[in-house]
Amino acid sequence: MADKQYKRLGCLDVQPRGGCGFQVRAETEAELMQLVATHAKQCHKINSIPPEMVYKVQAAVKTVTV
Ligand SMILES: [Zn+2]
């Protein structure tokens, strides 16, 4: 059986300045983006994620094998 993989991202990976210690973990990138969007809205008052931040998120995402 293949090992399970998930995507992991820290708020600070995307925003080295102004970010917080939030860590997100999801099975798919779509799910991860949803969680990031919710966090950005609740903690950083970012109502919609700008394209350059989406790009940063995609660049910073790490795939981890459990
Ligand atoms: Zn944060």
N, CA, C, O and the ligand as a Tripos MOL2 file, in Angstrom:
@<TRIPOS>MOLECULE
protein
  265   263    67     0     0
PROTEIN
NO_CHARGES

@<TRIPOS>ATOM
      1 N           0.8430   -1.2150    0.0000 N.3       1 MET1
      2 CA          0.0000    0.0000    0.0000 C.3       1 MET1
      3 C           0.8690    1.2540    0.0000 C.2       1 MET1
      4 O           1.8700    1.3430    0.7110 O.2       1 MET1
      5 N           0.4700    2.1860   -0.7930 N.am      2 ALA2
      6 CA          1.2200    3.4370   -0.8790 C.3       2 ALA2
      7 C           1.0580    4.2410    0.4070 C.2       2 ALA2
      8 O           0.0190    4.1960    1.0670 O.2       2 ALA2
      9 N           2.0990    4.9660    0.7370 N.am      3 ASP3
     10 CA          2.0070    5.8380    1.9030 C.3       3 ASP3
     11 C           1.0630    6.9840    1.5930 C.2       3 ASP3
     12 O           0.9150    7.4110    0.4480 O.2       3 ASP3
     13 N           0.4380    7.4620    2.6410 N.am      4 LYS4
     14 CA         -0.4670    8.5770    2.4760 C.3       4 LYS4
     15 C           0.3290    9.8830    2.4000 C.2       4 LYS4
     16 O           1.2830   10.0990    3.1470 O.2       4 LYS4
     17 N          -0.0920   10.7340    1.4830 N.am      5 GLN5
     18 CA          0.5830   12.0110    1.3590 C.3       5 GLN5
     19 C          -0.3690   13.1520    1.6590 C.2       5 GLN5
     20 O          -1.5680   13.0560    1.4010 O.2       5 GLN5
     21 N           0.1610   14.2130    2.1950 N.am      6 TYR6
     22 CA         -0.6630   15.3930    2.3740 C.3       6 TYR6
     23 C           0.1600   16.6450    2.1220 C.2       6 TYR6
     24 O           1.3900   16.6040    2.0850 O.2       6 TYR6
     25 N          -0.5300   17.7390    1.9530 N.am      7 LYS7
     26 CA          0.1210   19.0190    1.6790 C.3       7 LYS7
     27 C           0.2070   19.8040    2.9780 C.2       7 LYS7
     28 O          -0.7250   19.8050    3.7830 O.2       7 LYS7
     29 N           1.3130   20.4540    3.1660 N.am      8 ARG8
     30 CA          1.4940   21.2200    4.3920 C.3       8 ARG8
     31 C           2.0230   22.6110    4.0660 C.2       8 ARG8
     32 O           2.8400   22.7940    3.1640 O.2       8 ARG8
     33 N           1.5340   23.5760    4.8240 N.am      9 LEU9
     34 CA          1.9380   24.9540    4.5980 C.3       9 LEU9
     35 C           1.8410   25.7380    5.8980 C.2       9 LEU9
     36 O           0.9040   25.5640    6.6770 O.2       9 LEU9
     37 N           2.8080   26.5900    6.1150 N.am     10 GLY10
     38 CA          2.7620   27.4780    7.2790 C.3      10 GLY10
     39 C           2.4770   28.8970    6.8290 C.2      10 GLY10
     40 O           2.9190   29.3280    5.7630 O.2      10 GLY10
     41 N           1.7410   29.6090    7.6450 N.am     11 CYS11
     42 CA          1.4270   31.0060    7.3370 C.3      11 CYS11
     43 C           2.7170   31.8120    7.1010 C.2      11 CYS11
     44 O           2.7820   32.6540    6.2060 O.2      11 CYS11
     45 N           3.7250   31.5380    7.9110 N.am     12 LEU12
     46 CA          4.9910   32.2680    7.7900 C.3      12 LEU12
     47 C           5.7280   31.9610    6.4890 C.2      12 LEU12
     48 O           6.5530   32.7550    6.0380 O.2      12 LEU12
     49 N           5.4320   30.8150    5.8890 N.am     13 ASP13
     50 CA          6.0620   30.4860    4.5960 C.3      13 ASP13
     51 C           5.5610   31.4250    3.5100 C.2      13 ASP13
     52 O           6.2690   31.7240    2.5480 O.2      13 ASP13
     53 N           4.3240   31.8830    3.6840 N.am     14 VAL14
     54 CA          3.7200   32.7570    2.6850 C.3      14 VAL14
     55 C           3.9730   34.2260    3.0200 C.2      14 VAL14
     56 O           4.2250   35.0520    2.1430 O.2      14 VAL14
     57 N           3.8970   34.5220    4.3200 N.am     15 GLN15
     58 CA          4.0980   35.8960    4.7660 C.3      15 GLN15
     59 C           5.1790   35.9410    5.8450 C.2      15 GLN15
     60 O           4.8660   35.9530    7.0360 O.2      15 GLN15
     61 N           6.4460   35.9660    5.4340 N.am     16 PRO16
     62 CA          7.5360   35.9770    6.4240 C.3      16 PRO16
     63 C           7.4160   37.1620    7.3800 C.2      16 PRO16
     64 O           7.8030   37.0700    8.5440 O.2      16 PRO16
     65 N           6.8870   38.2510    6.8920 N.am     17 ARG17
     66 CA          6.5980   39.3800    7.7690 C.3      17 ARG17
     67 C           5.0910   39.5100    7.8590 C.2      17 ARG17
     68 O           4.4090   39.5860    6.8370 O.2      17 ARG17
     69 N           4.5750   39.5350    9.0580 N.am     18 GLY18
     70 CA          3.1410   39.6950    9.2160 C.3      18 GLY18
     71 C           2.3900   38.3840    9.3150 C.2      18 GLY18
     72 O           1.1960   38.3690    9.6130 O.2      18 GLY18
     73 N           3.0860   37.2790    9.0660 N.am     19 GLY19
     74 CA          2.4260   35.9920    9.1920 C.3      19 GLY19
     75 C           2.3720   35.5470   10.6420 C.2      19 GLY19
     76 O           2.9610   36.1850   11.5150 O.2      19 GLY19
     77 N           1.6690   34.4580   10.9020 N.am     20 CYS20
     78 CA          1.5800   33.9400   12.2640 C.3      20 CYS20
     79 C           2.0280   32.4850   12.2540 C.2      20 CYS20
     80 O           2.5000   31.9820   11.2340 O.2      20 CYS20
     81 N           1.8840   31.8190   13.3740 N.am     21 GLY21
     82 CA          2.3670   30.4450   13.4960 C.3      21 GLY21
     83 C           1.4070   29.3880   12.9710 C.2      21 GLY21
     84 O           1.6150   28.1930   13.1810 O.2      21 GLY21
     85 N           0.3710   29.8240   12.3000 N.am     22 PHE22
     86 CA         -0.6340   28.9020   11.7820 C.3      22 PHE22
     87 C          -0.0220   27.9010   10.7900 C.2      22 PHE22
     88 O           0.7560   28.2650    9.9080 O.2      22 PHE22
     89 N          -0.4000   26.6390   10.9660 N.am     23 GLN23
     90 CA          0.0440   25.5990   10.0430 C.3      23 GLN23
     91 C          -1.1980   24.9300    9.4840 C.2      23 GLN23
     92 O          -2.1340   24.6230   10.2210 O.2      23 GLN23
     93 N          -1.2020   24.7090    8.1930 N.am     24 VAL24
     94 CA         -2.3600   24.0710    7.5800 C.3      24 VAL24
     95 C          -1.9240   22.7600    6.9280 C.2      24 VAL24
     96 O          -0.8060   22.6280    6.4300 O.2      24 VAL24
     97 N          -2.8350   21.8090    6.9490 N.am     25 ARG25
     98 CA         -2.5490   20.4940    6.4210 C.3      25 ARG25
     99 C          -3.7970   20.0120    5.6980 C.2      25 ARG25
    100 O          -4.8960   20.0820    6.2480 O.2      25 ARG25
    101 N          -3.6430   19.5290    4.4820 N.am     26 ALA26
    102 CA         -4.8000   19.0770    3.7250 C.3      26 ALA26
    103 C          -4.3690   17.9860    2.7560 C.2      26 ALA26
    104 O          -3.1830   17.8170    2.4700 O.2      26 ALA26
    105 N          -5.3560   17.2500    2.2570 N.am     27 GLU27
    106 CA         -5.0250   16.1500    1.3500 C.3      27 GLU27
    107 C          -4.8450   16.6120   -0.0850 C.2      27 GLU27
    108 O          -4.0940   16.0030   -0.8460 O.2      27 GLU27
    109 N          -5.5240   17.6760   -0.4550 N.am     28 THR28
    110 CA         -5.4010   18.1750   -1.8190 C.3      28 THR28
    111 C          -5.1050   19.6690   -1.7930 C.2      28 THR28
    112 O          -5.3400   20.3530   -0.7960 O.2      28 THR28
    113 N          -4.5820   20.1590   -2.9200 N.am     29 GLU29
    114 CA         -4.2550   21.5770   -2.9760 C.3      29 GLU29
    115 C          -5.5170   22.4320   -2.9190 C.2      29 GLU29
    116 O          -5.5000   23.5250   -2.3520 O.2      29 GLU29
    117 N          -6.6050   21.9450   -3.4990 N.am     30 ALA30
    118 CA         -7.8630   22.6920   -3.4700 C.3      30 ALA30
    119 C          -8.3580   22.8630   -2.0350 C.2      30 ALA30
    120 O          -8.8040   23.9390   -1.6390 O.2      30 ALA30
    121 N          -8.2700   21.7800   -1.2710 N.am     31 GLU31
    122 CA         -8.6850   21.8200    0.1220 C.3      31 GLU31
    123 C          -7.7740   22.7650    0.9090 C.2      31 GLU31
    124 O          -8.2370   23.5310    1.7540 O.2      31 GLU31
    125 N          -6.4930   22.6970    0.6200 N.am     32 LEU32
    126 CA         -5.5340   23.5550    1.2980 C.3      32 LEU32
    127 C          -5.8290   25.0270    1.0300 C.2      32 LEU32
    128 O          -5.7830   25.8520    1.9430 O.2      32 LEU32
    129 N          -6.1340   25.3520   -0.2250 N.am     33 MET33
    130 CA         -6.4280   26.7450   -0.5730 C.3      33 MET33
    131 C          -7.6590   27.2490    0.1830 C.2      33 MET33
    132 O          -7.7220   28.4060    0.5980 O.2      33 MET33
    133 N          -8.6240   26.3610    0.3500 N.am     34 GLN34
    134 CA         -9.8280   26.7220    1.1060 C.3      34 GLN34
    135 C          -9.4830   27.0820    2.5430 C.2      34 GLN34
    136 O          -9.9520   28.0880    3.0780 O.2      34 GLN34
    137 N          -8.6530   26.2420    3.1600 N.am     35 LEU35
    138 CA         -8.2610   26.4650    4.5520 C.3      35 LEU35
    139 C          -7.4280   27.7340    4.6820 C.2      35 LEU35
    140 O          -7.5600   28.4830    5.6500 O.2      35 LEU35
    141 N          -6.5680   27.9620    3.6940 N.am     36 VAL36
    142 CA         -5.7400   29.1690    3.6950 C.3      36 VAL36
    143 C          -6.6280   30.4070    3.5620 C.2      36 VAL36
    144 O          -6.4140   31.4100    4.2420 O.2      36 VAL36
    145 N          -7.6150   30.3250    2.6900 N.am     37 ALA37
    146 CA         -8.5240   31.4560    2.4860 C.3      37 ALA37
    147 C          -9.2880   31.7710    3.7710 C.2      37 ALA37
    148 O          -9.4510   32.9360    4.1330 O.2      37 ALA37
    149 N          -9.7520   30.7340    4.4500 N.am     38 THR38
    150 CA        -10.4730   30.9240    5.7050 C.3      38 THR38
    151 C          -9.5660   31.5520    6.7560 C.2      38 THR38
    152 O          -9.9690   32.4710    7.4690 O.2      38 THR38
    153 N          -8.3500   31.0530    6.8430 N.am     39 HIS39
    154 CA         -7.3980   31.6000    7.8110 C.3      39 HIS39
    155 C          -7.0620   33.0540    7.4940 C.2      39 HIS39
    156 O          -7.0280   33.8960    8.3910 O.2      39 HIS39
    157 N          -6.8170   33.3420    6.2420 N.am     40 ALA40
    158 CA         -6.4630   34.7090    5.8400 C.3      40 ALA40
    159 C          -7.5660   35.6860    6.2210 C.2      40 ALA40
    160 O          -7.3080   36.8030    6.6690 O.2      40 ALA40
    161 N          -8.8020   35.2340    6.0300 N.am     41 LYS41
    162 CA         -9.9470   36.0880    6.3350 C.3      41 LYS41
    163 C         -10.0890   36.2970    7.8390 C.2      41 LYS41
    164 O         -10.2500   37.4250    8.3070 O.2      41 LYS41
    165 N         -10.0270   35.1930    8.5950 N.am     42 GLN42
    166 CA        -10.2540   35.2780   10.0370 C.3      42 GLN42
    167 C          -9.1150   35.9470   10.7940 C.2      42 GLN42
    168 O          -9.3620   36.7100   11.7280 O.2      42 GLN42
    169 N          -7.8820   35.6770   10.4110 N.am     43 CYS43
    170 CA         -6.7420   36.1590   11.1930 C.3      43 CYS43
    171 C          -6.0820   37.3900   10.6060 C.2      43 CYS43
    172 O          -5.4700   38.1680   11.3360 O.2      43 CYS43
    173 N          -6.1930   37.5790    9.3110 N.am     44 HIS44
    174 CA         -5.4410   38.6730    8.6880 C.3      44 HIS44
    175 C          -6.3190   39.6500    7.9200 C.2      44 HIS44
    176 O          -5.8200   40.5470    7.2410 O.2      44 HIS44
    177 N          -7.6060   39.4710    8.0320 N.am     45 LYS45
    178 CA         -8.5500   40.3860    7.3890 C.3      45 LYS45
    179 C          -8.3430   40.5040    5.8740 C.2      45 LYS45
    180 O          -8.5670   41.5530    5.2700 O.2      45 LYS45
    181 N          -7.9070   39.3870    5.2920 N.am     46 ILE46
    182 CA         -7.7550   39.3710    3.8370 C.3      46 ILE46
    183 C          -8.9870   38.6610    3.2730 C.2      46 ILE46
    184 O          -9.1220   37.4430    3.3890 O.2      46 ILE46
    185 N          -9.8690   39.4300    2.6710 N.am     47 ASN47
    186 CA        -11.1420   38.8430    2.2610 C.3      47 ASN47
    187 C         -11.0530   37.9940    1.0030 C.2      47 ASN47
    188 O         -11.7770   37.0090    0.8560 O.2      47 ASN47
    189 N         -10.1700   38.3760    0.1040 N.am     48 SER48
    190 CA         -9.9420   37.4790   -1.0210 C.3      48 SER48
    191 C          -8.4460   37.4630   -1.2980 C.2      48 SER48
    192 O          -7.7750   38.4950   -1.2850 O.2      48 SER48
    193 N          -7.9610   36.2840   -1.5440 N.am     49 ILE49
    194 CA         -6.5190   36.1050   -1.6960 C.3      49 ILE49
    195 C          -6.0750   36.6090   -3.0700 C.2      49 ILE49
    196 O          -6.5670   36.1290   -4.0910 O.2      49 ILE49
    197 N          -5.1540   37.5660   -3.1050 N.am     50 PRO50
    198 CA         -4.7040   38.0790   -4.3960 C.3      50 PRO50
    199 C          -3.8790   37.0290   -5.1490 C.2      50 PRO50
    200 O          -3.2670   36.1540   -4.5350 O.2      50 PRO50
    201 N          -3.8690   37.1250   -6.4840 N.am     51 PRO51
    202 CA         -3.1790   36.1140   -7.3000 C.3      51 PRO51
    203 C          -1.7210   35.8840   -6.8970 C.2      51 PRO51
    204 O          -1.2370   34.7520   -6.9210 O.2      51 PRO51
    205 N          -1.0190   36.9700   -6.5250 N.am     52 GLU52
    206 CA          0.3940   36.7550   -6.1710 C.3      52 GLU52
    207 C           0.5300   35.9510   -4.8800 C.2      52 GLU52
    208 O           1.5410   35.2840   -4.6620 O.2      52 GLU52
    209 N          -0.4960   36.0190   -4.0210 N.am     53 MET53
    210 CA         -0.4400   35.2140   -2.8040 C.3      53 MET53
    211 C          -0.7580   33.7540   -3.1130 C.2      53 MET53
    212 O          -0.1880   32.8440   -2.5100 O.2      53 MET53
    213 N          -1.6650   33.5430   -4.0490 N.am     54 VAL54
    214 CA         -1.9530   32.1710   -4.4840 C.3      54 VAL54
    215 C          -0.6660   31.5340   -5.0180 C.2      54 VAL54
    216 O          -0.3700   30.3700   -4.7490 O.2      54 VAL54
    217 N           0.0790   32.3210   -5.7740 N.am     55 TYR55
    218 CA          1.3300   31.8350   -6.3360 C.3      55 TYR55
    219 C           2.3270   31.4920   -5.2280 C.2      55 TYR55
    220 O           3.0040   30.4650   -5.2860 O.2      55 TYR55
    221 N           2.4090   32.3590   -4.2260 N.am     56 LYS56
    222 CA          3.3130   32.1100   -3.0950 C.3      56 LYS56
    223 C           2.9160   30.8500   -2.3390 C.2      56 LYS56
    224 O           3.7650   30.0570   -1.9300 O.2      56 LYS56
    225 N           1.5990   30.6800   -2.1610 N.am     57 VAL57
    226 CA          1.0990   29.4950   -1.4780 C.3      57 VAL57
    227 C           1.5170   28.2450   -2.2440 C.2      57 VAL57
    228 O           2.0120   27.2810   -1.6600 O.2      57 VAL57
    229 N           1.3120   28.2740   -3.5590 N.am     58 GLN58
    230 CA          1.6470   27.1090   -4.3750 C.3      58 GLN58
    231 C           3.1420   26.8160   -4.3370 C.2      58 GLN58
    232 O           3.5570   25.6570   -4.3500 O.2      58 GLN58
    233 N           3.9500   27.8780   -4.2900 N.am     59 ALA59
    234 CA          5.3930   27.7040   -4.2530 C.3      59 ALA59
    235 C           5.8640   27.1810   -2.9000 C.2      59 ALA59
    236 O           6.8600   26.4630   -2.8200 O.2      59 ALA59
    237 N           5.1460   27.5420   -1.8390 N.am     60 ALA60
    238 CA          5.5930   27.2120   -0.4840 C.3      60 ALA60
    239 C           5.0640   25.8790    0.0220 C.2      60 ALA60
    240 O           5.5580   25.3440    1.0140 O.2      60 ALA60
    241 N           4.0560   25.3420   -0.6640 N.am     61 VAL61
    242 CA          3.4390   24.0920   -0.2210 C.3      61 VAL61
    243 C           4.4460   22.9370   -0.2390 C.2      61 VAL61
    244 O           5.2120   22.7700   -1.1880 O.2      61 VAL61
    245 N           4.4190   22.1610    0.8210 N.am     62 LYS62
    246 CA          5.2840   20.9870    0.8650 C.3      62 LYS62
    247 C           4.4130   19.7400    0.8830 C.2      62 LYS62
    248 O           3.4040   19.6800    1.5840 O.2      62 LYS62
    249 N           4.8150   18.7610    0.1120 N.am     63 THR63
    250 CA          4.1030   17.4900    0.1550 C.3      63 THR63
    251 C           4.8250   16.5700    1.1190 C.2      63 THR63
    252 O           6.0200   16.3090    0.9810 O.2      63 THR63
    253 N           4.0820   16.0860    2.0900 N.am     64 VAL64
    254 CA          4.6710   15.2770    3.1530 C.3      64 VAL64
    255 C           4.0720   13.8770    3.0990 C.2      64 VAL64
    256 O           2.8700   13.7100    2.8950 O.2      64 VAL64
    257 N           4.9120   12.8930    3.2810 N.am     65 THR65
    258 CA          4.4310   11.5180    3.3340 C.3      65 THR65
    259 C           4.3050   11.0890    4.7830 C.2      65 THR65
    260 O           5.2200   11.2700    5.5860 O.2      65 THR65
    261 N           3.1650   10.5240    5.0980 N.am     66 VAL66
    262 CA          2.9230   10.1010    6.4790 C.3      66 VAL66
    263 C           3.6020    8.7500    6.7070 C.2      66 VAL66
    264 O           3.5290    8.2000    7.8060 O.2      66 VAL66
    265 ZN         -1.6270   33.5830    9.7400 Zn       67 ZN67
@<TRIPOS>BOND
     1     1     2 1
     2     2     3 1
     3     3     4 2
     4     3     5 am
     5     5     6 1
     6     6     7 1
     7     7     8 2
     8     7     9 am
     9     9    10 1
    10    10    11 1
    11    11    12 2
    12    11    13 am
    13    13    14 1
    14    14    15 1
    15    15    16 2
    16    15    17 am
    17    17    18 1
    18    18    19 1
    19    19    20 2
    20    19    21 am
    21    21    22 1
    22    22    23 1
    23    23    24 2
    24    23    25 am
    25    25    26 1
    26    26    27 1
    27    27    28 2
    28    27    29 am
    29    29    30 1
    30    30    31 1
    31    31    32 2
    32    31    33 am
    33    33    34 1
    34    34    35 1
    35    35    36 2
    36    35    37 am
    37    37    38 1
    38    38    39 1
    39    39    40 2
    40    39    41 am
    41    41    42 1
    42    42    43 1
    43    43    44 2
    44    43    45 am
    45    45    46 1
    46    46    47 1
    47    47    48 2
    48    47    49 am
    49    49    50 1
    50    50    51 1
    51    51    52 2
    52    51    53 am
    53    53    54 1
    54    54    55 1
    55    55    56 2
    56    55    57 am
    57    57    58 1
    58    58    59 1
    59    59    60 2
    60    59    61 am
    61    61    62 1
    62    62    63 1
    63    63    64 2
    64    63    65 am
    65    65    66 1
    66    66    67 1
    67    67    68 2
    68    67    69 am
    69    69    70 1
    70    70    71 1
    71    71    72 2
    72    71    73 am
    73    73    74 1
    74    74    75 1
    75    75    76 2
    76    75    77 am
    77    77    78 1
    78    78    79 1
    79    79    80 2
    80    79    81 am
    81    81    82 1
    82    82    83 1
    83    83    84 2
    84    83    85 am
    85    85    86 1
    86    86    87 1
    87    87    88 2
    88    87    89 am
    89    89    90 1
    90    90    91 1
    91    91    92 2
    92    91    93 am
    93    93    94 1
    94    94    95 1
    95    95    96 2
    96    95    97 am
    97    97    98 1
    98    98    99 1
    99    99   100 2
   100    99   101 am
   101   101   102 1
   102   102   103 1
   103   103   104 2
   104   103   105 am
   105   105   106 1
   106   106   107 1
   107   107   108 2
   108   107   109 am
   109   109   110 1
   110   110   111 1
   111   111   112 2
   112   111   113 am
   113   113   114 1
   114   114   115 1
   115   115   116 2
   116   115   117 am
   117   117   118 1
   118   118   119 1
   119   119   120 2
   120   119   121 am
   121   121   122 1
   122   122   123 1
   123   123   124 2
   124   123   125 am
   125   125   126 1
   126   126   127 1
   127   127   128 2
   128   127   129 am
   129   129   130 1
   130   130   131 1
   131   131   132 2
   132   131   133 am
   133   133   134 1
   134   134   135 1
   135   135   136 2
   136   135   137 am
   137   137   138 1
   138   138   139 1
   139   139   140 2
   140   139   141 am
   141   141   142 1
   142   142   143 1
   143   143   144 2
   144   143   145 am
   145   145   146 1
   146   146   147 1
   147   147   148 2
   148   147   149 am
   149   149   150 1
   150   150   151 1
   151   151   152 2
   152   151   153 am
   153   153   154 1
   154   154   155 1
   155   155   156 2
   156   155   157 am
   157   157   158 1
   158   158   159 1
   159   159   160 2
   160   159   161 am
   161   161   162 1
   162   162   163 1
   163   163   164 2
   164   163   165 am
   165   165   166 1
   166   166   167 1
   167   167   168 2
   168   167   169 am
   169   169   170 1
   170   170   171 1
   171   171   172 2
   172   171   173 am
   173   173   174 1
   174   174   175 1
   175   175   176 2
   176   175   177 am
   177   177   178 1
   178   178   179 1
   179   179   180 2
   180   179   181 am
   181   181   182 1
   182   182   183 1
   183   183   184 2
   184   183   185 am
   185   185   186 1
   186   186   187 1
   187   187   188 2
   188   187   189 am
   189   189   190 1
   190   190   191 1
   191   191   192 2
   192   191   193 am
   193   193   194 1
   194   194   195 1
   195   195   196 2
   196   195   197 am
   197   197   198 1
   198   198   199 1
   199   199   200 2
   200   199   201 am
   201   201   202 1
   202   202   203 1
   203   203   204 2
   204   203   205 am
   205   205   206 1
   206   206   207 1
   207   207   208 2
   208   207   209 am
   209   209   210 1
   210   210   211 1
   211   211   212 2
   212   211   213 am
   213   213   214 1
   214   214   215 1
   215   215   216 2
   216   215   217 am
   217   217   218 1
   218   218   219 1
   219   219   220 2
   220   219   221 am
   221   221   222 1
   222   222   223 1
   223   223   224 2
   224   223   225 am
   225   225   226 1
   226   226   227 1
   227   227   228 2
   228   227   229 am
   229   229   230 1
   230   230   231 1
   231   231   232 2
   232   231   233 am
   233   233   234 1
   234   234   235 1
   235   235   236 2
   236   235   237 am
   237   237   238 1
   238   238   239 1
   239   239   240 2
   240   239   241 am
   241   241   242 1
   242   242   243 1
   243   243   244 2
   244   243   245 am
   245   245   246 1
   246   246   247 1
   247   247   248 2
   248   247   249 am
   249   249   250 1
   250   250   251 1
   251   251   252 2
   252   251   253 am
   253   253   254 1
   254   254   255 1
   255   255   256 2
   256   255   257 am
   257   257   258 1
   258   258   259 1
   259   259   260 2
   260   259   261 am
   261   261   262 1
   262   262   263 1
   263   263   264 2
@<TRIPOS>SUBSTRUCTURE
     1 MET1         2 RESIDUE 1 A MET
     2 ALA2         6 RESIDUE 1 A ALA
     3 ASP3        10 RESIDUE 1 A ASP
     4 LYS4        14 RESIDUE 1 A LYS
     5 GLN5        18 RESIDUE 1 A GLN
     6 TYR6        22 RESIDUE 1 A TYR
     7 LYS7        26 RESIDUE 1 A LYS
     8 ARG8        30 RESIDUE 1 A ARG
     9 LEU9        34 RESIDUE 1 A LEU
    10 GLY10       38 RESIDUE 1 A GLY
    11 CYS11       42 RESIDUE 1 A CYS
    12 LEU12       46 RESIDUE 1 A LEU
    13 ASP13       50 RESIDUE 1 A ASP
    14 VAL14       54 RESIDUE 1 A VAL
    15 GLN15       58 RESIDUE 1 A GLN
    16 PRO16       62 RESIDUE 1 A PRO
    17 ARG17       66 RESIDUE 1 A ARG
    18 GLY18       70 RESIDUE 1 A GLY
    19 GLY19       74 RESIDUE 1 A GLY
    20 CYS20       78 RESIDUE 1 A CYS
    21 GLY21       82 RESIDUE 1 A GLY
    22 PHE22       86 RESIDUE 1 A PHE
    23 GLN23       90 RESIDUE 1 A GLN
    24 VAL24       94 RESIDUE 1 A VAL
    25 ARG25       98 RESIDUE 1 A ARG
    26 ALA26      102 RESIDUE 1 A ALA
    27 GLU27      106 RESIDUE 1 A GLU
    28 THR28      110 RESIDUE 1 A THR
    29 GLU29      114 RESIDUE 1 A GLU
    30 ALA30      118 RESIDUE 1 A ALA
    31 GLU31      122 RESIDUE 1 A GLU
    32 LEU32      126 RESIDUE 1 A LEU
    33 MET33      130 RESIDUE 1 A MET
    34 GLN34      134 RESIDUE 1 A GLN
    35 LEU35      138 RESIDUE 1 A LEU
    36 VAL36      142 RESIDUE 1 A VAL
    37 ALA37      146 RESIDUE 1 A ALA
    38 THR38      150 RESIDUE 1 A THR
    39 HIS39      154 RESIDUE 1 A HIS
    40 ALA40      158 RESIDUE 1 A ALA
    41 LYS41      162 RESIDUE 1 A LYS
    42 GLN42      166 RESIDUE 1 A GLN
    43 CYS43      170 RESIDUE 1 A CYS
    44 HIS44      174 RESIDUE 1 A HIS
    45 LYS45      178 RESIDUE 1 A LYS
    46 ILE46      182 RESIDUE 1 A ILE
    47 ASN47      186 RESIDUE 1 A ASN
    48 SER48      190 RESIDUE 1 A SER
    49 ILE49      194 RESIDUE 1 A ILE
    50 PRO50      198 RESIDUE 1 A PRO
    51 PRO51      202 RESIDUE 1 A PRO
    52 GLU52      206 RESIDUE 1 A GLU
    53 MET53      210 RESIDUE 1 A MET
    54 VAL54      214 RESIDUE 1 A VAL
    55 TYR55      218 RESIDUE 1 A TYR
    56 LYS56      222 RESIDUE 1 A LYS
    57 VAL57      226 RESIDUE 1 A VAL
    58 GLN58      230 RESIDUE 1 A GLN
    59 ALA59      234 RESIDUE 1 A ALA
    60 ALA60      238 RESIDUE 1 A ALA
    61 VAL61      242 RESIDUE 1 A VAL
    62 LYS62      246 RESIDUE 1 A LYS
    63 THR63      250 RESIDUE 1 A THR
    64 VAL64      254 RESIDUE 1 A VAL
    65 THR65      258 RESIDUE 1 A THR
    66 VAL66      262 RESIDUE 1 A VAL
    67 ZN67       265 GROUP 0 **** ****
